[in-house]
Amino acid sequence: MCTAECVGFHPRSADRPRVGIDSLVSVTTVRTLVVENDPTDDVRVLGEWLTEAGLELSVIRPHAGEELPAGDLSGYAGLVVLGGGLPDTSWYAAEENLFRTAVRQKVPTLAICLGAQIMANALGGYVARAEAGPELGPRLVAKRDAANNDVLFADVPLMPDVIQFHHDEIVELPEGAVLLAASPSYPNQAFRYGDRAWAVQFHIECDADMLAGWIAGSADVAATGADPADLTARCAAALPDVAETWRPFAHRFADLVSGRTSARTELPLLGS
């Protein structure tokens, strides 16, 4: 979930485990950092999929005053950053730095909705209010050709089911990013930066209760004239199809984090 108000962009010792896929042989527990940007958008079913695939999730809630790691992701083998719609953006600069750190330290990363927008901005992209207006509810996105060679997206169907809930969009991808999925009105639906950082504009973490809460309190739903009960029902009906695609996707991400599979291309490192 992401609203315009939440996207004010432009503005241990020697025995601790090293980070990133290249050094996972030294990690005894596959610990993944989850950043929760909004109490109404927790890791929910995505968390279930990741834990059943062997990841240990450690959740940080900056919206509740918890501090993000500064300049170092030691001890974490992966990073997941969720969506949100809060007007408070005070931690976004720190979150941008976290993305740059993850890229620099080669930590596998998955960013969702607001998280995807912050990641794009952190790496040189551009985010703005979507000219097409809010995108809400169950939708299809289309894989791009490059997705067929992507370790996470190769096995995703050509037109996967997703849940959308945003009215800002990634207008420009970071330089060097690879577009993986698109739609006619919102062309940058998913991208990869290097070989270990993925961002998706849509939601894969939701259950029916989460979506019902978003819809009930959404000014965007009211502004579009959508019927809340109908939208809630359509979202709930789409969730099995969403899970059919994105649960295996989450497992593939977990395999990458844990070192059971490897990335296919080299990651361009940011300057330190």
Stockholm file with secondary structure:
# STOCKHOLM 1.0

chainA/1-272         MCTAECVGFHPRSADRPRVGIDSLVSVTTVRTLVVENDPTDDVRVLGEWLTEAGLELSVIRPHAGEELPAGDLSGYAGLVVLGGGLPDTSWYAAEENLFRTAVRQKVPTLAICLGAQIMANALGGYVARAEAGPELGPRLVAKRDAANNDVLFADVPLMPDVIQFHHDEIVELPEGAVLLAASPSYPNQAFRYGDRAWAVQFHIECDADMLAGWIAGSADVAATGADPADLTARCAAALPDVAETWRPFAHRFADLVSGRTSARTELPLLGS
#=GR chainA/1-272 SS CBCGGGCCCCCCCTTSCCCSGGGGGGCSSCEEEEECSCTTSCCHHHHHHHHHTTCEEEEECGGGTCCCCCSCCTTCSEEEECCCCCSCCTTHHHHHHHHHHHHHTTCCEEEETHHHHHHHHHTTCEEEECTTCCEEEEEECEECGGGGGCTTTTTSCSSCEEEEEESEEEEECCTTCEEEEECSSSCCSEEEETTTEEEESSBCSCCHHHHHHHHHTCHHHHHHTCCHHHHHHHHHHHHHHHHHHHHHHHHHHHHHHHTSSCCSSCCCCCCC
#=GC SS_cons         CBCGGGCCCCCCCTTSCCCSGGGGGGCSSCEEEEECSCTTSCCHHHHHHHHHTTCEEEEECGGGTCCCCCSCCTTCSEEEECCCCCSCCTTHHHHHHHHHHHHHTTCCEEEETHHHHHHHHHTTCEEEECTTCCEEEEEECEECGGGGGCTTTTTSCSSCEEEEEESEEEEECCTTCEEEEECSSSCCSEEEETTTEEEESSBCSCCHHHHHHHHHTCHHHHHHTCCHHHHHHHHHHHHHHHHHHHHHHHHHHHHHHHTSSCCSSCCCCCCC
//
